[in-house]
Structures are given as C-alpha cells and as structure tokens.
Amino acid sequence: MTTAVKKEHHNYAEGEKGYHIKSLIAATLGYAADGMDMFFLSFVLVFIIHEFHLTPLEAGDLTLATTTGIWLGSYFFGWLADIIGRVKVLSITILLYSLATATIYCVDNYTMLLLLRALVGLGIGGEFGIGMTIVTETWSSDMRARATSWVSLGWQLGVLAASFLAAIVVPSFGWRAVFLIGLLPAGIAVYSRLTLKEPAIFLQRRKFIADLREKARQNNLTAEEKVAFSKIGGSPVSTLFKDKKTCCTTLGLLVMCFVQNFGYYAIFSWMPAVLAEKYGYTLSKASAWMTISITGMLIGITVFGILADKIGRKKTFALWYIAGTIYCILYFFCFTSETALLWGSSLLGLTVNGMMGGYGAILAENYPSEARSTAENFIFGTGRGLAGFGPALIGWLATGSSLYSAMSLIFIIYPLALVAMIFLVPETKDKKIC
C-alpha cells in the first residue's frame, strides 16, 4: 500500500475534536425538524379530511406525495452533496422543507396541498443522508453506530414536538397555524452553514482521487496506484453497483430500508386515525399514545446503537427484526382493550423503530466517501419512497374492511428484511472508512 493510500486510513477523528460534536448537534437538530414537519400532517389529518372532504384513499395520498418527494429529494440532494459538498446542500434542504411547510398555512385546495407536501418531502429526503454522512465521517469507528443512533433520536423528538404543538395550537388557532411553526427549522440551516465545515475525510478523499486521476491522465501511476485507481467508481450512483458484491450489498440494504420505513409509516401515520375511529380518541389522547410509543422508540434506538457497536450490526438487526415480527402479532391480534393498546405502544415503538439506530452507520460503512451521501440517500430514500405506498395501501385495504384490520398485516414484512440482511449484507463493525 502506498503512502498516499495509507493516508486514506488515517484516524480522521483525531483532527475533528470539537467539530464532531458540532456535526452531531446540527444533524440531530436537522433530523428533529424533519420529523416535526413530516408528522404535523398526521396530527391534523382528521381536520384536513373534514375541511377538504377527503376519502381515506385521498388522505393516504397526502403521505404518498410527501414520501414521493422524499424519494426524489434523496436522489438529487445526496448526489449533489457528493459533488459540491455536504454543508451547503444540508442548509438548502432544511430551508426548502421549512418554507414549504409554512406555506401550507395559506393553502385553499387539495391539489396545492399535495404539491406543498411533495416539496416538504424533497427537503426531508435530502437532509437525512447528508447529516448522517457528516456524522459518520467525523466519529471514530468504535462510536459510529452510537453517534448515528443519537442523530436518529432527533426524528423521534421532532415527532414528539409535533404532537405537543398540535395539541396546544389547534384548539386555539386552528390546524393551519401548526404549519407556521415549520419556519423555525430555518434557523438550523443558518446554524449549520455558519458553524460546520466539510469533513476532513471527504476533502482528503476528494484530493486523493483527483491526484490519482491526474497521474492516470499523464500515464504516471505506480503499480499500487493503478490498483487503487481501478477501485474508484465513476459517478456516485454507479459506485453503488460497481461489481457483483456491491450490487448484492446495495440490494440487501434497500430491502432493509424499505421494510423499516413501510412498517413505521404505515403504523404511525394511521394509528391516531385508527384510535379516533375505533375508540373515539381525542387529539390529546392520540398525542398521549404517540408520546408513549416515542418513549419506546427513544429507548430502542439508544440501546440499538450501543449493541451495534458492541456485538456487531447484523446480530443487532437480527434481534430487532425477530422482536418486531413477534410483537406486531401480539399487539394487533392479542391486545383488544384501549388500555393495552395505549401502554403497549411503548414496546411497539421500541421494536419497529429501534432499528433506526443502525442505518446511518451500516450504510456509510459499505461505500467510499465520494459516494457516501449518495448511498445514504439513494438507499434509505428509495426505501422511504417505496414505503410511501404503505399508508396508501392501508387506506386502500381499509375501504373493504377497517383501518385496524388492514394494519394488522404489518408483521409479515420483517422476516423479509432478516433474510436479505443475512445473505446479502456484510458485517461492518469497527470498519475504517475512507
């Protein structure tokens, strides 16, 4: 291995003391704003359905519009971050979904509401992978899963903030006023732009590749440099499919991300409406259900990150997939009382969303820096985009039965992710990234 290549394996965390904390704060706040803006819709959906006279299918399409935007935003902004830098694009994405959310206050027709939710999705889709990339490139390998799990906590705190704010604001100011709060994340964009710089590993890798390409152009590569040059992909997206092994890894991670998001969005987009329909829950009671489930999520995500750093990524994911399958069966088929559904939501949150503690790390560890934002956003964003059909599918199934009956089928999906992970995704615990 040449000196230049060895330099790529330098412990980048040594020069990032202090900055790695700033990157964690910015990414966590950004992801919290994602969750808040995303789930404002869930907590006021009942009011929107009433005002715009929507069918269950049309209501589900509002979430579908958001997740379609997430899908497209993931592709574009992830690629852009690998081309021009993480920090600039992170700020742009946060500003986009902040302004789009606030504009919903003025909407007066269903078509415009769909469009604005798609724009919200564009920004949210871009932010996730870029924030995760900055964190993974500034934290050492033995803390990487825990760091990304802390970022994932931000989403749940944002959802929790959405539930509290909706319960406080709607009775006094109406459902539209909730969306004006979406302007607040614009401050996070300003903070990120002023306090963050590009991760050293990203700058070093970009210079390393530029130097190799210049030497190749001059036909001046050593034998070892030729080997290193042969491993450099073309565009960021093509790097995700550069050989058979990488294609299999990408496919396995796509399945894992799809299953995670399908279960999450199907359950937590519709449960407030289900509880209102089946048990007459008020907005305050639905917020209590969400608070309890989010408490479980926070615990699950935190424990997941610790275990993933201690025993490995694959073993930890396997534990959660098995637990998610078993508990969804218990929750939807065995819990029949209002009390059981309320308090049992804590373990539902822990099992179906604790896995969020590991995706940032496992996605980052399978791809090089020149394609890392693309990988985080393309793979997780594709999973989220496809999973956007979850709430719409639940709405469609509910037209022939009930929402609760439609949602009880969620448990089927988790074994699919378990199989894909076992056979397609490598273990990356303690892997040094470059």
Secondary structure by P-SEA (a helix, b strand, c coil): ccaaaaaaaccccccccaaaaaaaaaaaaaaaaaaaaaaccccaaaaaaaaacccaaaaaaaaaaaaaaaaaaaaaaaaaaaacccaaaaaaaaaaaaaaaaaccccccaaaaaaaaaaaaaaaaaaaaaaaaaaaacccccaaaaaaaaaaaaaaaaaaaaaaaaacccccccaaaaaaacccaaaaaaaaaacccccaaaaaaaaaaaaaaaaaaaccccaaaaaaaaaccccccccccccaaaaaaaaaaaaaaaaaaaaaaaaaacaaaaaaaaccccaaaaaaaaaaaaaaaaaaaaaaaaaaacccaaaaaaaaaaaaaaaaaaaacccccaaaaaaaaaaaaaacccccccaaaaaaaacccccaaaaaaaaaaaaaaaacaaaaaaaaaacccccccccccccccaaaaaaaaacccccccccccc
